[in-house]
Amino acid sequence: MESADGSLQPVTVATRIFIARLAGLGVIDPNGDQVGRVRDVVVRQHPAAPGLPSGQPPRVLGLVVEIQHRRRIFVPIGRMQSVDPDAIVLSTGTVNLRRFEQRGGEQLVLGELLDRPVLVGPAKTPATVVDVAMEQTRTRDWEVSRIAVREHAAGRLGGRLPGRRGHVRQVDWSEVGGLAQPGGEQGAAHLLAVIGAMRAADLASTLHDLPPQRRQEVARALDDDRLADVLQELPEEEQIEIIGWLDEERAADVLEEMDTDDAADLLAELPPEEQERLLTLMTPAEAAPVRRLMTYAKGTAGSLMTSEPVILGPDATIAEALARIRDPNLTPALASQVYVCRPPAATPTGRYLGVAHFQRLLREPPSDLVGAVTDDDIDPLYPDTPIAEVTRHLAAYNLVACAVVDDTLRLVGAVTVDDILDALLPEDWRETAHG
């Protein structure tokens, strides 16, 4: 095909794919077996003057696909046979399982180009990248063809108006300046619109693989409770890094949203003076259980337990107990049983009476009292119980959680099987999972 100036241009197929819609799609082999899920798309810019597009469109190299154990691999774009509404079909089931490592000159479309500030057209209108489209050429290569941008709303003098959003439009890649140069400070709104609905563990994996500056931008854009969930899924080094990026008041707010045992573990890795500053900024009610957990020796039930299990008095109804364990914020292990105690119901409680297992609760009339179905046959653990003994206890009684009491039989917390796994796995297991 000839352009207006008579030069030859490649003929592209009609299919144009906006890359943001690929995020999270399943990747399947020709037999219909799932290989993994798309987490990003890798492109390479052609050399050009800084900030200006080159004479050739950026080439699409391949997909970053997350497989089992949150491992990310690279799948060349030539292996992509078709894109269905729910999945990408590969032309072959053979993939290289080597961990994906970004090379010089490569860019991640979702991780690095979304939200990037750019200049559009001859007037160099300030804008933000919202999405990137790719098309297949006659040679069956894939190239970046169009960029969806949101132009900045401007006042009469051309300045951007605070709080105003410009309209979104598609432009040819060649009209956009600033794609090839190293990313400066940028927001994270459009990236979070694409990845924000991921499970916390998957979002943590995505965050782990972003360049440090981009990771910082995304972390700062997350809500406190969402960031708290994600932090709990990251290696300790990255938890400390992200907390260090936040101002101390925001860091304290995020620590308040974390599970008490995870907050205590994170604070324990910080210098004592920083620990105290953050604990002082937390509300007294949130800081108190964290301080208590930090007093227990490492490698004991006390150091592993959460101080916020589901606690009810013996005169609560089974209907109340079932309502409490339906809380979607509870882990399956914590939702498996209700701890029955004399008042007060916050740890450290009154005398511990026993546990009501959720399976028993499901079999009894909702109006019956929890005290009538309380199991007191299994002895609780103590804060100084070693991890090895905790593990044997859970295995011996086929439990996923167990009560922890003090010397006066007041409930101080509960140890869950996921707490034990965290302690028994190698220290770098999260990094291995992300690798």
SEKOL-855216 format. One line per 2 residues: number of its first residue (from 0); their letters; for each residue x, y, z of C-alpha. Coordinates in nm, 4 decimals, always signed. Layout:
BEGIN
NUM = A = X:Y:Z | ... .
//
This chain:
BEGIN
0 = ME = +0.0000:+0.0000:+0.0000 | +0.1224:+0.3490:-0.0849 .
2 = SA = +0.0942:+0.6428:+0.1490 | +0.0111:+0.9975:+0.0432 .
4 = DG = +0.3803:+1.0695:-0.0236 | +0.4157:+0.7596:-0.2405 .
6 = SL = +0.6229:+0.5507:+0.0044 | +0.5356:+0.1875:+0.0631 .
8 = QP = +0.3620:+0.1063:+0.3918 | +0.3036:-0.2403:+0.5393 .
10 = VT = -0.0472:-0.3774:+0.5083 | -0.1866:-0.4741:+0.8481 .
12 = VA = -0.4644:-0.7172:+0.9197 | -0.7954:-0.5747:+1.0338 .
14 = TR = -0.7551:-0.7034:+1.3887 | -0.6366:-0.4416:+1.6324 .
16 = IF = -0.5826:-0.5462:+1.9916 | -0.5695:-0.3020:+2.2795 .
18 = IA = -0.3229:-0.4506:+2.5210 | -0.5001:-0.3594:+2.8455 .
20 = RL = -0.7765:-0.6054:+2.7578 | -0.5225:-0.8898:+2.7521 .
22 = AG = -0.4362:-0.8482:+3.1207 | -0.5448:-1.1540:+3.3164 .
24 = LG = -0.6562:-1.3537:+3.0119 | -0.5877:-1.7243:+3.0308 .
26 = VI = -0.3218:-1.8641:+2.7981 | -0.4043:-2.2122:+2.6640 .
28 = DP = -0.2215:-2.4591:+2.4442 | -0.3705:-2.6206:+2.1279 .
30 = NG = -0.5216:-2.8989:+2.3422 | -0.7138:-2.6508:+2.5552 .
32 = DQ = -0.4949:-2.6947:+2.8651 | -0.4193:-2.3741:+3.0525 .
34 = VG = -0.0571:-2.2631:+3.0555 | -0.1038:-1.9524:+3.2691 .
36 = RV = -0.2354:-1.5952:+3.2561 | -0.1155:-1.2821:+3.0772 .
38 = RD = +0.0433:-1.0291:+3.3102 | +0.2050:-0.7922:+3.0578 .
40 = VV = +0.3261:-0.7412:+2.7012 | +0.6894:-0.6659:+2.6115 .
42 = VR = +0.7758:-0.4148:+2.3388 | +1.1012:-0.2697:+2.2096 .
44 = QH = +1.1330:+0.0870:+2.0921 | +1.3476:+0.1597:+1.7880 .
46 = PA = +1.6343:+0.4016:+1.8532 | +1.5464:+0.7667:+1.8064 .
48 = AP = +1.6311:+1.1110:+1.9301 | +1.5389:+1.1496:+2.2988 .
50 = GL = +1.1658:+1.1991:+2.3435 | +1.0849:+1.1623:+1.9739 .
52 = PS = +0.9390:+0.8654:+1.7841 | +1.1653:+0.6835:+1.5406 .
54 = GQ = +1.0784:+0.6111:+1.1806 | +0.9534:+0.2634:+1.2708 .
56 = PP = +0.6805:+0.1630:+1.5134 | +0.7758:-0.0183:+1.8335 .
58 = RV = +0.7905:-0.3938:+1.7863 | +0.5890:-0.6285:+2.0092 .
60 = LG = +0.8198:-0.9040:+2.1331 | +0.5950:-1.1251:+2.3399 .
62 = LV = +0.3800:-1.1906:+2.6434 | +0.4742:-1.2106:+3.0100 .
64 = VE = +0.2761:-1.5117:+3.1315 | +0.2335:-1.6127:+3.4937 .
66 = IQ = +0.2348:-1.9896:+3.5439 | +0.2216:-2.2063:+3.8562 .
68 = HR = +0.3761:-2.0773:+4.1785 | +0.3491:-1.7200:+4.0426 .
70 = RR = +0.6484:-1.7786:+3.8178 | +0.6608:-1.5443:+3.5167 .
72 = IF = +0.7897:-1.6607:+3.1811 | +0.8249:-1.5066:+2.8373 .
74 = VP = +0.6182:-1.6349:+2.5441 | +0.7198:-1.4958:+2.2008 .
76 = IG = +0.4363:-1.3139:+2.0288 | +0.4731:-1.5420:+1.7283 .
78 = RM = +0.3342:-1.8258:+1.9392 | +0.0011:-1.6425:+1.9746 .
80 = QS = -0.2401:-1.8117:+1.7358 | -0.5644:-1.6381:+1.8268 .
82 = VD = -0.7252:-1.4162:+2.0879 | -1.0659:-1.5238:+2.2139 .
84 = PD = -1.2815:-1.3225:+2.4562 | -1.1636:-1.5374:+2.7468 .
86 = AI = -0.8232:-1.6708:+2.6435 | -0.5203:-1.6534:+2.4177 .
88 = VL = -0.4565:-1.9717:+2.2206 | -0.0954:-2.0677:+2.1496 .
90 = ST = +0.0166:-2.2433:+1.8336 | +0.2226:-2.4899:+2.0372 .
92 = GT = +0.2160:-2.6283:+2.3889 | +0.5942:-2.6037:+2.4241 .
94 = VN = +0.7101:-2.3011:+2.6232 | +1.0399:-2.2012:+2.7806 .
96 = LR = +0.9985:-2.2135:+3.1588 | +1.2985:-1.9908:+3.2263 .
98 = RF = +1.2080:-1.6964:+3.4456 | +1.1323:-1.3777:+3.2496 .
100 = EQ = +1.4007:-1.1125:+3.2812 | +1.3570:-0.7756:+3.1177 .
102 = RG = +1.6436:-0.6761:+2.8886 | +1.7838:-0.3377:+2.7975 .
104 = GE = +1.5641:-0.1462:+2.5550 | +1.2542:-0.3493:+2.6440 .
106 = QL = +0.9443:-0.1959:+2.7990 | +0.6435:-0.3467:+2.9741 .
108 = VL = +0.3288:-0.1941:+2.8276 | +0.1102:-0.2273:+3.1361 .
110 = GE = +0.3825:-0.1831:+3.3940 | +0.5687:+0.1090:+3.2365 .
112 = LL = +0.3705:+0.2764:+2.9581 | +0.0249:+0.3106:+3.1117 .
114 = DR = -0.0094:+0.6476:+3.2905 | +0.3079:+0.7758:+3.1228 .
116 = PV = +0.3018:+1.1528:+3.0560 | +0.3541:+1.2204:+2.6831 .
118 = LV = +0.3269:+1.5009:+2.4270 | +0.0831:+1.4534:+2.1386 .
120 = GP = +0.0938:+1.5967:+1.7875 | +0.2687:+1.9012:+1.6412 .
122 = AK = +0.1277:+2.1198:+1.9208 | +0.2901:+1.8897:+2.1803 .
124 = TP = -0.0305:+1.8695:+2.3789 | +0.0331:+1.7190:+2.7264 .
126 = AT = -0.1473:+1.3873:+2.7716 | -0.1385:+1.0588:+2.9610 .
128 = VV = -0.1244:+0.7119:+2.8062 | -0.4452:+0.5177:+2.8738 .
130 = DV = -0.3893:+0.2130:+2.6495 | -0.1699:+0.0828:+2.3686 .
132 = AM = -0.2898:-0.1026:+2.0581 | -0.0942:-0.3536:+1.8521 .
134 = EQ = -0.1532:-0.4823:+1.5011 | -0.0087:-0.7623:+1.2931 .
136 = TR = +0.1769:-0.6741:+0.9744 | +0.1867:-0.8629:+0.6458 .
138 = TR = +0.5109:-1.0276:+0.7636 | +0.3170:-1.1579:+1.0677 .
140 = DW = +0.5146:-0.9433:+1.3087 | +0.3228:-0.7424:+1.5678 .
142 = EV = +0.3800:-0.3701:+1.6084 | +0.2421:-0.0901:+1.8207 .
144 = SR = +0.0022:+0.1004:+1.5993 | -0.2194:+0.3300:+1.8054 .
146 = IA = -0.1990:+0.4940:+2.1459 | -0.5067:+0.5866:+2.3481 .
148 = VR = -0.4334:+0.9066:+2.5403 | -0.6209:+1.1322:+2.7756 .
150 = EH = -0.5380:+1.4915:+2.6932 | -0.4967:+1.7243:+2.9884 .
152 = AA = -0.7747:+1.9771:+3.0272 | -0.6330:+2.3260:+2.9914 .
154 = GR = -0.7457:+2.6758:+3.0750 | -0.7348:+2.9795:+2.8520 .
156 = LG = -0.3649:+3.0293:+2.9055 | -0.2877:+2.6664:+2.8211 .
158 = GR = -0.2173:+2.5509:+3.1748 | -0.3658:+2.2315:+3.3125 .
160 = LP = -0.6696:+2.2835:+3.5331 | -0.6530:+2.0970:+3.8651 .
162 = GR = -0.9145:+1.8254:+3.9021 | -1.0273:+1.8347:+3.5379 .
164 = RG = -1.0007:+1.5338:+3.3084 | -0.9424:+1.5761:+2.9382 .
166 = HV = -1.1095:+1.3592:+2.6762 | -0.9663:+1.0269:+2.5575 .
168 = RQ = -0.8735:+0.9785:+2.1924 | -0.6698:+0.7424:+1.9796 .
170 = VD = -0.3693:+0.8666:+1.7879 | -0.1072:+0.7069:+1.5689 .
172 = WS = +0.2021:+0.5984:+1.7623 | +0.4124:+0.8396:+1.5540 .
174 = EV = +0.2171:+1.1364:+1.6954 | +0.3240:+1.0580:+2.0508 .
176 = GG = +0.6514:+1.1875:+2.1942 | +0.7998:+1.0534:+2.5155 .
178 = LA = +0.7368:+0.6790:+2.4807 | +1.0997:+0.5833:+2.4266 .
180 = QP = +1.2678:+0.7967:+2.6888 | +1.3113:+0.6680:+3.0469 .
182 = GG = +0.9929:+0.7120:+3.2444 | +0.9778:+1.0076:+3.4788 .
184 = EQ = +0.7299:+1.0538:+3.7574 | +0.3878:+0.9215:+3.6578 .
186 = GA = +0.0599:+0.8266:+3.8172 | -0.0896:+0.4797:+3.8486 .
188 = AH = -0.4640:+0.5275:+3.7950 | -0.4877:+0.3485:+3.4602 .
190 = LL = -0.2560:+0.0655:+3.5609 | -0.4632:+0.0065:+3.8734 .
192 = AV = -0.7796:+0.0068:+3.6613 | -0.6291:-0.2914:+3.4771 .
194 = IG = -0.4703:-0.4857:+3.7653 | -0.6547:-0.3524:+4.0698 .
196 = AM = -0.9071:-0.6389:+4.0834 | -0.6366:-0.9062:+4.1159 .
198 = RA = -0.6094:-1.1137:+4.4297 | -0.3675:-0.9605:+4.6774 .
200 = AD = -0.1093:-1.2331:+4.6111 | -0.1256:-1.1766:+4.2341 .
202 = LA = -0.1075:-0.7996:+4.2725 | +0.1942:-0.8468:+4.4984 .
204 = ST = +0.3567:-1.0582:+4.2272 | +0.2923:-0.7834:+3.9716 .
206 = LH = +0.4319:-0.5214:+4.2080 | +0.7389:-0.7366:+4.2711 .
208 = DL = +0.8228:-0.7415:+3.8988 | +0.7859:-0.3662:+3.8403 .
210 = PP = +1.0876:-0.1328:+3.8332 | +1.1414:+0.0262:+4.1778 .
212 = QR = +1.0116:+0.3702:+4.0794 | +0.6953:+0.2229:+3.9242 .
214 = RQ = +0.6471:-0.0012:+4.2277 | +0.6649:+0.3071:+4.4475 .
216 = EV = +0.4041:+0.4912:+4.2385 | +0.1609:+0.1994:+4.2468 .
218 = AR = +0.2087:+0.1418:+4.6199 | +0.1373:+0.5064:+4.6944 .
220 = AL = -0.1790:+0.4957:+4.4799 | -0.3298:+0.1944:+4.6580 .
222 = DD = -0.5813:+0.2423:+4.9376 | -0.4498:+0.1714:+5.2870 .
224 = DR = -0.6372:-0.1578:+5.3301 | -0.5439:-0.2801:+4.9810 .
226 = LA = -0.1784:-0.1904:+5.0312 | -0.1851:-0.3701:+5.3672 .
228 = DV = -0.3142:-0.6887:+5.1993 | -0.0464:-0.6660:+4.9294 .
230 = LQ = +0.2370:-0.5993:+5.1753 | +0.1527:-0.9213:+5.3575 .
232 = EL = +0.2229:-1.1142:+5.0347 | +0.5620:-0.9557:+4.9628 .
234 = PE = +0.9097:-1.0556:+5.0827 | +1.0225:-0.8725:+5.3975 .
236 = EE = +1.2814:-0.6657:+5.2073 | +1.0139:-0.5208:+4.9803 .
238 = QI = +0.7751:-0.4635:+5.2710 | +1.0435:-0.2545:+5.4397 .
240 = EI = +1.1222:-0.0744:+5.1134 | +0.7586:+0.0233:+5.0539 .
242 = IG = +0.6933:+0.1291:+5.4140 | +1.0051:+0.3453:+5.3877 .
244 = WL = +0.8601:+0.5268:+5.0850 | +0.5500:+0.6341:+5.2778 .
246 = DE = +0.5359:+0.9242:+5.5159 | +0.5176:+0.8023:+5.8749 .
248 = ER = +0.1496:+0.8858:+5.9293 | +0.0467:+0.6901:+5.6189 .
250 = AA = +0.2793:+0.4038:+5.7159 | +0.1093:+0.3868:+6.0563 .
252 = DV = -0.2335:+0.3821:+5.8882 | -0.1261:+0.0903:+5.6666 .
254 = LE = +0.0138:-0.1003:+5.9654 | -0.3242:-0.0586:+6.1384 .
256 = EM = -0.4920:-0.2279:+5.8392 | -0.2511:-0.5244:+5.8414 .
258 = DT = -0.3123:-0.8407:+6.0413 | -0.1591:-0.7848:+6.3823 .
260 = DD = +0.0922:-1.0674:+6.3469 | +0.2087:-0.9423:+6.0060 .
262 = AA = +0.2351:-0.5853:+6.1361 | +0.4420:-0.7099:+6.4309 .
264 = DL = +0.6717:-0.9081:+6.1999 | +0.7267:-0.6054:+5.9767 .
266 = LA = +0.7942:-0.3683:+6.2655 | +1.0403:-0.6167:+6.4136 .
268 = EL = +1.2587:-0.5693:+6.1038 | +1.2829:-0.1912:+6.1554 .
270 = PP = +1.5247:-0.0030:+6.3823 | +1.3895:+0.0333:+6.7409 .
272 = EE = +1.3476:+0.4111:+6.7167 | +1.1447:+0.3777:+6.3948 .
274 = QE = +0.9332:+0.1019:+6.5520 | +0.8436:+0.3288:+6.8407 .
276 = RL = +0.7606:+0.6272:+6.6195 | +0.5205:+0.4198:+6.4086 .
278 = LT = +0.3604:+0.2503:+6.7081 | +0.3062:+0.5912:+6.8675 .
280 = LM = +0.1327:+0.7147:+6.5512 | -0.1017:+0.4133:+6.5505 .
282 = TP = -0.4190:+0.4341:+6.7546 | -0.3705:+0.2870:+7.1040 .
284 = AE = -0.6289:+0.0146:+7.0363 | -0.4433:-0.0988:+6.7210 .
286 = AA = -0.0942:-0.0601:+6.8648 | -0.1559:-0.2517:+7.1896 .
288 = PV = -0.1947:-0.6033:+7.0384 | +0.1006:-0.5412:+6.8059 .
290 = RR = +0.3197:-0.4413:+7.1005 | +0.2140:-0.7593:+7.2838 .
292 = LM = +0.3022:-0.9824:+6.9891 | +0.6451:-0.8200:+6.9632 .
294 = TY = +0.7280:-0.9305:+7.3169 | +0.7138:-1.3036:+7.2364 .
296 = AK = +1.0289:-1.4928:+7.1468 | +1.0827:-1.5773:+6.7825 .
298 = GT = +1.0025:-1.9371:+6.6944 | +0.7170:-1.9721:+6.9441 .
300 = AG = +0.3397:-1.9892:+6.9162 | +0.3203:-1.6352:+7.0551 .
302 = SL = +0.5367:-1.4967:+6.7757 | +0.3218:-1.6669:+6.5091 .
304 = MT = -0.0303:-1.6158:+6.6369 | -0.2902:-1.3586:+6.5431 .
306 = SE = -0.4516:-1.1747:+6.8317 | -0.7811:-1.1259:+6.6440 .
308 = PV = -0.9557:-1.4622:+6.6000 | -1.3359:-1.4912:+6.6109 .
310 = IL = -1.4362:-1.4749:+6.9792 | -1.7854:-1.5108:+7.1280 .
312 = GP = -1.9344:-1.5700:+7.4706 | -2.1121:-1.8994:+7.5517 .
314 = DA = -2.4527:-1.7291:+7.5460 | -2.4194:-1.6145:+7.1823 .
316 = TI = -2.6437:-1.7955:+6.9349 | -2.5221:-2.0217:+6.6572 .
318 = AE = -2.6755:-1.7738:+6.4118 | -2.4439:-1.5037:+6.5520 .
320 = AL = -2.1447:-1.7343:+6.5207 | -2.2230:-1.8199:+6.1579 .
322 = AR = -2.2645:-1.4515:+6.0785 | -1.9200:-1.3768:+6.2233 .
324 = IR = -1.7358:-1.6471:+6.0283 | -1.8994:-1.5318:+5.7031 .
326 = DP = -1.6792:-1.2204:+5.7168 | -1.4972:-1.2174:+5.3785 .
328 = NL = -1.1921:-1.0577:+5.5423 | -1.1268:-1.3715:+5.7482 .
330 = TP = -0.8850:-1.6297:+5.6147 | -1.0345:-1.9807:+5.5717 .
332 = AL = -0.8267:-2.1000:+5.8676 | -0.9558:-1.8296:+6.1037 .
334 = AS = -1.3124:-1.8824:+5.9798 | -1.2960:-2.2541:+6.0613 .
336 = QV = -1.3759:-2.2105:+6.4296 | -1.5132:-1.9759:+6.6930 .
338 = YV = -1.3266:-1.9385:+7.0241 | -1.5643:-1.9394:+7.3199 .
340 = CR = -1.4565:-1.7302:+7.6205 | -1.5915:-1.5493:+7.9227 .
342 = PP = -1.6018:-1.1683:+7.8857 | -1.4190:-0.9599:+7.7820 .
344 = AA = -1.4236:-1.0786:+7.4204 | -1.1071:-0.8944:+7.3093 .
346 = TP = -0.7687:-1.0575:+7.3701 | -0.6592:-1.1154:+7.6370 .
348 = TG = -1.0101:-1.2429:+7.7064 | -1.1777:-1.3856:+8.0101 .
350 = RY = -1.1366:-1.7567:+8.0781 | -1.1081:-1.9704:+7.7639 .
352 = LG = -1.3872:-2.2318:+7.7493 | -1.3249:-2.4113:+7.4220 .
354 = VA = -1.3854:-2.3947:+7.0498 | -1.6938:-2.4285:+6.8281 .
356 = HF = -1.6031:-2.5820:+6.4905 | -1.7876:-2.4406:+6.1896 .
358 = QR = -1.9011:-2.7860:+6.0708 | -2.0759:-2.8423:+6.4032 .
360 = LL = -2.2307:-2.4957:+6.3835 | -2.3787:-2.5810:+6.0428 .
362 = RE = -2.5514:-2.8901:+6.1813 | -2.7287:-2.7264:+6.4770 .
364 = PP = -3.0407:-2.5052:+6.4964 | -2.9488:-2.1341:+6.4548 .
366 = SD = -3.1279:-2.0415:+6.7772 | -2.9199:-2.2764:+6.9942 .
368 = LV = -2.6392:-2.1316:+7.2059 | -2.2714:-2.1606:+7.1151 .
370 = GA = -2.1944:-2.2856:+7.4641 | -2.3906:-2.6032:+7.3911 .
372 = VT = -2.1644:-2.7009:+7.0990 | -1.8292:-2.5968:+7.2466 .
374 = DD = -1.5516:-2.8567:+7.2272 | -1.3196:-2.8457:+7.5297 .
376 = DI = -1.1437:-3.1796:+7.4700 | -0.8385:-3.0347:+7.2881 .
378 = DP = -0.5878:-2.8549:+7.5071 | -0.4852:-2.5052:+7.3950 .
380 = LY = -0.1265:-2.4011:+7.3326 | +0.0815:-2.1521:+7.5312 .
382 = PD = +0.2734:-1.8521:+7.3914 | +0.6122:-2.0128:+7.4586 .
384 = TP = +0.5230:-2.3410:+7.2809 | +0.7955:-2.4098:+7.0190 .
386 = IA = +0.7019:-2.4220:+6.6508 | +0.7835:-2.7933:+6.6235 .
388 = EV = +0.5359:-2.8733:+6.9013 | +0.2724:-2.6461:+6.7463 .
390 = TR = +0.3123:-2.8323:+6.4168 | +0.2747:-3.1741:+6.5844 .
392 = HL = -0.0316:-3.0490:+6.7734 | -0.2116:-2.9333:+6.4581 .
394 = AA = -0.1209:-3.2541:+6.2740 | -0.2216:-3.4838:+6.5602 .
396 = YN = -0.5710:-3.3349:+6.5888 | -0.6230:-3.2557:+6.2179 .
398 = LV = -0.6645:-2.8851:+6.2935 | -0.6132:-2.5777:+6.0766 .
400 = AC = -0.6012:-2.3465:+6.3807 | -0.5566:-2.3712:+6.7568 .
402 = AV = -0.6136:-2.1484:+7.0589 | -0.3221:-1.9906:+7.2486 .
404 = VD = -0.3780:-1.9041:+7.6157 | -0.1726:-1.7485:+7.8954 .
406 = DT = -0.0993:-1.8965:+8.2393 | -0.4425:-1.7898:+8.3675 .
408 = LR = -0.6205:-1.9564:+8.0718 | -0.7151:-1.6291:+7.9066 .
410 = LV = -0.7200:-1.6497:+7.5254 | -0.4405:-1.4356:+7.3814 .
412 = GA = -0.4581:-1.5461:+7.0188 | -0.4738:-1.8325:+6.7697 .
414 = VT = -0.2132:-2.0016:+6.5529 | -0.3239:-2.1052:+6.2030 .
416 = VD = -0.1752:-2.3512:+5.9588 | -0.0737:-2.0694:+5.7227 .
418 = DI = +0.1234:-1.9123:+6.0099 | +0.3061:-2.2427:+6.0504 .
420 = LD = +0.3786:-2.2711:+5.6780 | +0.5246:-1.9204:+5.6769 .
422 = AL = +0.7577:-2.0238:+5.9584 | +0.8604:-2.3614:+5.8151 .
424 = LP = +0.9222:-2.2580:+5.4547 | +1.2642:-2.1129:+5.3628 .
426 = ED = +1.2986:-1.7416:+5.4379 | +1.3117:-1.6571:+5.0649 .
428 = WR = +1.0060:-1.8630:+4.9684 | +0.8074:-1.5567:+4.8610 .
430 = ET = +1.0906:-1.4461:+4.6337 | +1.1075:-1.7973:+4.4866 .
432 = AH = +0.7322:-1.7899:+4.4276 | +0.7619:-1.4543:+4.2499 .
434 = G = +1.0563:-1.5748:+4.0428 .
//
